[in-house]
Amino acid sequence: HEAPDLFNTVSKKAIHNLDSFNSQEMANTVWAYATLNHESPNLFKAVSIIAIKKLDTFNSQELSNTVYAYAALGHEAPDLFEAASKKTVNKLESFNSQDMANTVWA
C-alpha cells in the first residue's frame, strides 16, 4: 500500500490508547492492517494482550475478524487463539457462516 508512514504512526498511537478501545475498534484496527498486508508486530502483540482481557465483549464478527487478521499476517498469538477458541465454542450459535469460515481458517 502507499501509506506505510501513516500506518506506522497510527500503530504507535493506537498502542498507547488500546485500553480505551472497545472490541469493535480493536477488531477493525487489526483487520485494516491485515487487509492492507501491513505488518505491525508491536501493535498486534499489544492488541492480543488487551483483547484477551476484553474477550467477553467481542461479538462473533469481531472475534472472527480479529483471529482472521492475526492468521492472515502470520502474527503468532497463542494465548489469544486459545482464549478465542474457548470463547468461540461458547458463542458458536451466534456465528454466521462467514464468521465460522473466518475463524476456522484462522
Secondary structure, 3 states (H helix, E strand, C coil): CCCHHHHHHHHHHHHHHHHHCCHHHHHHHHHHHHHCCCCCHHHHHHHHHHHHHHHHHCCHHHHHHHHHHHHHHCCCCHHHHHHHHHHHHHHHHHCCHHHHHHHHHC
